[in-house]
Amino acid sequence: LLIGVPMIKCAFCGKPLEWEGKVYRNDTCPNCGRDLHCCAQCKFYDVGAYNQCKETIAERVVDKEKANFCEHFVLRGGDSKCQGKEAEAKKALEDLFKKGG
């Protein structure tokens, strides 16, 4: 378990996902077998947002629980492209503003 990195959980079964790298359209949860590359598993999914998506330029997806081809998809709880860089940047900022004592 990495400190400072949120745990990724399946939106359907709630079990933890140990996932590294990009999520492809055919990838499924190793626990329940449900699609990973779907709106319900995406960090931009929000039932209160227009088209239930916080990404304003994403195309509308009708079935939020089935795999899709959305190019804006990011697995909830992590960013498969830059999670490491974000963690490094956050640590650098925390170190910069760390109070002495």
TORVO-853485 format. One record per residue (C-alpha): residue number from 0; x, y, z. Coordinates in steps of 0.25 Angstrom, whole numbers, plus 5000, padded with zeros to 4 digits. Each point is the difference from the previous one (the first is absolute). Example, Ala and Ser with C-alpha at 12.3 -4.5 7.8 and 13.67 -1.06 7.14 Angstrom:
2
<site><num>0</num><c1>5049</c1><c2>4982</c2><c3>5031</c3></site>
<site><num>1</num><c1>5006</c1><c2>5014</c2><c3>4998</c3></site>
***
This chain:
101
<site><num>0</num><c1>5000</c1><c2>5000</c2><c3>5000</c3></site>
<site><num>1</num><c1>5006</c1><c2>5013</c2><c3>4996</c3></site>
<site><num>2</num><c1>4998</c1><c2>5012</c2><c3>5010</c3></site>
<site><num>3</num><c1>4993</c1><c2>5012</c2><c3>4994</c3></site>
<site><num>4</num><c1>4994</c1><c2>4992</c2><c3>4989</c3></site>
<site><num>5</num><c1>4985</c1><c2>4997</c2><c3>5001</c3></site>
<site><num>6</num><c1>4995</c1><c2>4986</c2><c3>5000</c3></site>
<site><num>7</num><c1>4993</c1><c2>4997</c2><c3>4987</c3></site>
<site><num>8</num><c1>4987</c1><c2>4992</c2><c3>5002</c3></site>
<site><num>9</num><c1>4990</c1><c2>4993</c2><c3>4990</c3></site>
<site><num>10</num><c1>4987</c1><c2>5009</c2><c3>4999</c3></site>
<site><num>11</num><c1>4992</c1><c2>4987</c2><c3>4999</c3></site>
<site><num>12</num><c1>5006</c1><c2>4990</c2><c3>5011</c3></site>
<site><num>13</num><c1>5007</c1><c2>5010</c2><c3>5008</c3></site>
<site><num>14</num><c1>5013</c1><c2>4991</c2><c3>5001</c3></site>
<site><num>15</num><c1>5014</c1><c2>5006</c2><c3>4999</c3></site>
<site><num>16</num><c1>5006</c1><c2>5001</c2><c3>4986</c3></site>
<site><num>17</num><c1>5015</c1><c2>4998</c2><c3>4998</c3></site>
<site><num>18</num><c1>5001</c1><c2>5007</c2><c3>4987</c3></site>
<site><num>19</num><c1>5012</c1><c2>5006</c2><c3>4993</c3></site>
<site><num>20</num><c1>5001</c1><c2>5006</c2><c3>4986</c3></site>
<site><num>21</num><c1>4989</c1><c2>5003</c2><c3>4990</c3></site>
<site><num>22</num><c1>4986</c1><c2>4995</c2><c3>5001</c3></site>
<site><num>23</num><c1>4995</c1><c2>4994</c2><c3>4987</c3></site>
<site><num>24</num><c1>4986</c1><c2>4998</c2><c3>4995</c3></site>
<site><num>25</num><c1>5000</c1><c2>4985</c2><c3>5002</c3></site>
<site><num>26</num><c1>5006</c1><c2>5000</c2><c3>5014</c3></site>
<site><num>27</num><c1>4991</c1><c2>4995</c2><c3>5011</c3></site>
<site><num>28</num><c1>5001</c1><c2>5000</c2><c3>5016</c3></site>
<site><num>29</num><c1>5007</c1><c2>4987</c2><c3>5004</c3></site>
<site><num>30</num><c1>4990</c1><c2>4999</c2><c3>5011</c3></site>
<site><num>31</num><c1>4986</c1><c2>5001</c2><c3>4994</c3></site>
<site><num>32</num><c1>5003</c1><c2>5000</c2><c3>4985</c3></site>
<site><num>33</num><c1>4993</c1><c2>5014</c2><c3>4997</c3></site>
<site><num>34</num><c1>5006</c1><c2>5009</c2><c3>4990</c3></site>
<site><num>35</num><c1>5011</c1><c2>5010</c2><c3>5005</c3></site>
<site><num>36</num><c1>5000</c1><c2>5010</c2><c3>4988</c3></site>
<site><num>37</num><c1>4986</c1><c2>5005</c2><c3>5003</c3></site>
<site><num>38</num><c1>4994</c1><c2>5013</c2><c3>5006</c3></site>
<site><num>39</num><c1>4996</c1><c2>4993</c2><c3>5013</c3></site>
<site><num>40</num><c1>5015</c1><c2>4998</c2><c3>5002</c3></site>
<site><num>41</num><c1>5005</c1><c2>5013</c2><c3>4995</c3></site>
<site><num>42</num><c1>5005</c1><c2>5012</c2><c3>5009</c3></site>
<site><num>43</num><c1>4991</c1><c2>5010</c2><c3>4991</c3></site>
<site><num>44</num><c1>4987</c1><c2>4992</c2><c3>5003</c3></site>
<site><num>45</num><c1>4990</c1><c2>5009</c2><c3>5008</c3></site>
<site><num>46</num><c1>4985</c1><c2>4997</c2><c3>5000</c3></site>
<site><num>47</num><c1>4998</c1><c2>5015</c2><c3>5002</c3></site>
<site><num>48</num><c1>5008</c1><c2>5005</c2><c3>4988</c3></site>
<site><num>49</num><c1>4995</c1><c2>5002</c2><c3>4986</c3></site>
<site><num>50</num><c1>5000</c1><c2>4986</c2><c3>4993</c3></site>
<site><num>51</num><c1>5005</c1><c2>4995</c2><c3>5014</c3></site>
<site><num>52</num><c1>5014</c1><c2>5004</c2><c3>4996</c3></site>
<site><num>53</num><c1>5009</c1><c2>5011</c2><c3>5006</c3></site>
<site><num>54</num><c1>5008</c1><c2>5000</c2><c3>4987</c3></site>
<site><num>55</num><c1>4993</c1><c2>5011</c2><c3>4992</c3></site>
<site><num>56</num><c1>5005</c1><c2>4996</c2><c3>4986</c3></site>
<site><num>57</num><c1>4998</c1><c2>4985</c2><c3>5002</c3></site>
<site><num>58</num><c1>4989</c1><c2>4994</c2><c3>4990</c3></site>
<site><num>59</num><c1>4988</c1><c2>4994</c2><c3>5007</c3></site>
<site><num>60</num><c1>5000</c1><c2>4986</c2><c3>5004</c3></site>
<site><num>61</num><c1>4986</c1><c2>4994</c2><c3>5002</c3></site>
<site><num>62</num><c1>5003</c1><c2>4987</c2><c3>5008</c3></site>
<site><num>63</num><c1>5009</c1><c2>5004</c2><c3>5011</c3></site>
<site><num>64</num><c1>5003</c1><c2>4986</c2><c3>5005</c3></site>
<site><num>65</num><c1>5005</c1><c2>4994</c2><c3>4987</c3></site>
<site><num>66</num><c1>5014</c1><c2>5002</c2><c3>4993</c3></site>
<site><num>67</num><c1>5002</c1><c2>5012</c2><c3>4991</c3></site>
<site><num>68</num><c1>5010</c1><c2>5007</c2><c3>4991</c3></site>
<site><num>69</num><c1>5000</c1><c2>5013</c2><c3>5008</c3></site>
<site><num>70</num><c1>5014</c1><c2>5006</c2><c3>4998</c3></site>
<site><num>71</num><c1>4999</c1><c2>5008</c2><c3>5014</c3></site>
<site><num>72</num><c1>4998</c1><c2>4988</c2><c3>5008</c3></site>
<site><num>73</num><c1>5009</c1><c2>5000</c2><c3>5013</c3></site>
<site><num>74</num><c1>4998</c1><c2>4988</c2><c3>5010</c3></site>
<site><num>75</num><c1>4994</c1><c2>5006</c2><c3>5013</c3></site>
<site><num>76</num><c1>5010</c1><c2>5001</c2><c3>5011</c3></site>
<site><num>77</num><c1>5012</c1><c2>5001</c2><c3>4991</c3></site>
<site><num>78</num><c1>5005</c1><c2>5006</c2><c3>4987</c3></site>
<site><num>79</num><c1>5006</c1><c2>4989</c2><c3>4992</c3></site>
<site><num>80</num><c1>5008</c1><c2>5010</c2><c3>4992</c3></site>
<site><num>81</num><c1>5006</c1><c2>5009</c2><c3>5010</c3></site>
<site><num>82</num><c1>4997</c1><c2>4995</c2><c3>5014</c3></site>
<site><num>83</num><c1>5015</c1><c2>4999</c2><c3>5003</c3></site>
<site><num>84</num><c1>5003</c1><c2>5014</c2><c3>4995</c3></site>
<site><num>85</num><c1>4989</c1><c2>5006</c2><c3>5009</c3></site>
<site><num>86</num><c1>5004</c1><c2>4992</c2><c3>5012</c3></site>
<site><num>87</num><c1>5015</c1><c2>5006</c2><c3>4998</c3></site>
<site><num>88</num><c1>4994</c1><c2>5014</c2><c3>4998</c3></site>
<site><num>89</num><c1>4992</c1><c2>4999</c2><c3>5012</c3></site>
<site><num>90</num><c1>5011</c1><c2>4995</c2><c3>5009</c3></site>
<site><num>91</num><c1>5009</c1><c2>5011</c2><c3>4994</c3></site>
<site><num>92</num><c1>4990</c1><c2>5011</c2><c3>5004</c3></site>
<site><num>93</num><c1>4998</c1><c2>4994</c2><c3>5014</c3></site>
<site><num>94</num><c1>5015</c1><c2>5000</c2><c3>5002</c3></site>
<site><num>95</num><c1>5001</c1><c2>5014</c2><c3>4995</c3></site>
<site><num>96</num><c1>4990</c1><c2>5005</c2><c3>5010</c3></site>
<site><num>97</num><c1>5003</c1><c2>4991</c2><c3>5011</c3></site>
<site><num>98</num><c1>5001</c1><c2>5008</c2><c3>5013</c3></site>
<site><num>99</num><c1>5013</c1><c2>4999</c2><c3>5008</c3></site>
<site><num>100</num><c1>5000</c1><c2>4994</c2><c3>5014</c3></site>
***
